[in-house]
């Protein structure tokens, strides 16, 4: 299944500078693996050593948070848009 993956500036260097890439896969894991085949090292930037999404990025499948849909096992509908967004932190002390 073909999907579009939108990437923040901090990950664009991992895919040759593009702000979005096309990928195939039925799950988020398969989509990230497809990107990693073409752009080695990409998966290591979004998946930690335990095989989970890194804490400093949020991933959305359409409007749904991927973590609430099973993380890397989340199903990706045909034609979906996946957005990788850096987590925001901060505030008043």
C-alpha positions as CSV (number, residue, x, y, z in Angstrom):
1,X,0.0,0.0,0.0
2,X,1.3,3.4,-0.9
3,X,1.4,6.1,1.7
4,X,2.9,9.6,2.0
5,X,5.2,10.3,5.0
6,X,5.7,14.0,5.9
7,X,8.9,14.7,7.8
8,X,10.1,17.6,10.0
9,X,13.2,19.6,9.1
10,X,15.2,17.6,11.7
11,X,14.7,14.4,9.7
12,X,14.9,15.7,6.1
13,X,18.6,15.1,6.0
14,X,18.0,11.4,6.5
15,X,16.0,11.2,3.3
16,X,18.0,13.5,1.0
17,X,16.4,16.8,2.0
18,X,12.8,16.0,1.0
19,X,9.9,17.1,3.2
20,X,7.8,14.1,2.3
21,X,8.5,10.6,0.9
22,X,6.3,7.9,-0.6
23,X,6.5,4.5,1.1
24,X,4.7,1.2,1.0
25,X,3.6,-1.1,3.9
26,X,0.6,-2.2,5.8
27,X,2.0,-1.2,9.2
28,X,4.0,1.7,10.5
29,X,7.0,-0.7,10.9
30,X,6.8,-1.8,7.3
31,X,6.6,1.8,6.1
32,X,9.6,2.8,8.2
33,X,11.5,-0.3,6.9
34,X,10.7,0.7,3.3
35,X,12.1,4.2,3.8
36,X,15.1,2.7,5.6
37,X,15.9,0.4,2.6
38,X,16.2,3.5,0.4
39,X,17.6,5.8,3.0
40,X,19.7,3.7,5.4
41,X,19.8,5.0,9.0
42,X,16.3,6.6,8.8
43,X,14.7,3.9,11.1
44,X,17.3,4.4,13.8
45,X,16.3,8.1,14.0
46,X,12.6,7.2,14.8
47,X,12.8,3.8,16.5
48,X,14.8,3.2,19.7
49,X,16.9,0.1,20.6
50,X,13.8,-1.5,22.2
51,X,11.9,-1.3,19.0
52,X,9.6,1.5,20.0
53,X,9.0,4.9,18.6
54,X,11.5,7.3,20.1
55,X,10.1,9.6,22.8
56,X,11.0,12.8,21.1
57,X,8.9,12.3,18.0
58,X,5.1,11.9,17.6
59,X,3.8,10.0,14.7
60,X,0.3,10.5,13.3
61,X,-1.6,8.3,10.9
62,X,-4.1,10.7,9.4
63,X,-5.4,12.4,12.6
64,X,-4.6,9.4,14.9
65,X,-1.6,9.2,17.2
66,X,0.3,6.0,16.2
67,X,1.0,5.2,19.8
68,X,-2.7,4.9,20.5
69,X,-3.1,2.6,17.5
70,X,-0.4,0.1,18.4
71,X,2.8,2.0,17.8
72,X,4.9,0.3,15.1
73,X,2.2,-2.3,14.7
74,X,-0.4,0.3,13.7
75,X,-2.1,-0.4,10.5
76,X,-1.7,2.1,7.7
77,X,-4.7,2.5,5.3
78,X,-4.1,2.7,1.6
79,X,-3.4,6.3,0.6
80,X,-3.0,7.4,4.2
81,X,-0.7,10.3,5.2
82,X,1.8,9.7,8.0
83,X,3.2,12.7,9.8
84,X,6.4,12.6,11.9
85,X,6.4,15.6,14.2
86,X,9.0,16.5,16.8
87,X,7.6,16.4,20.4
88,X,7.4,19.8,22.0
89,X,8.5,20.5,25.5
90,X,8.9,23.5,27.6
91,X,6.8,26.0,29.5
92,X,7.0,28.2,32.5
93,X,9.0,27.4,35.6
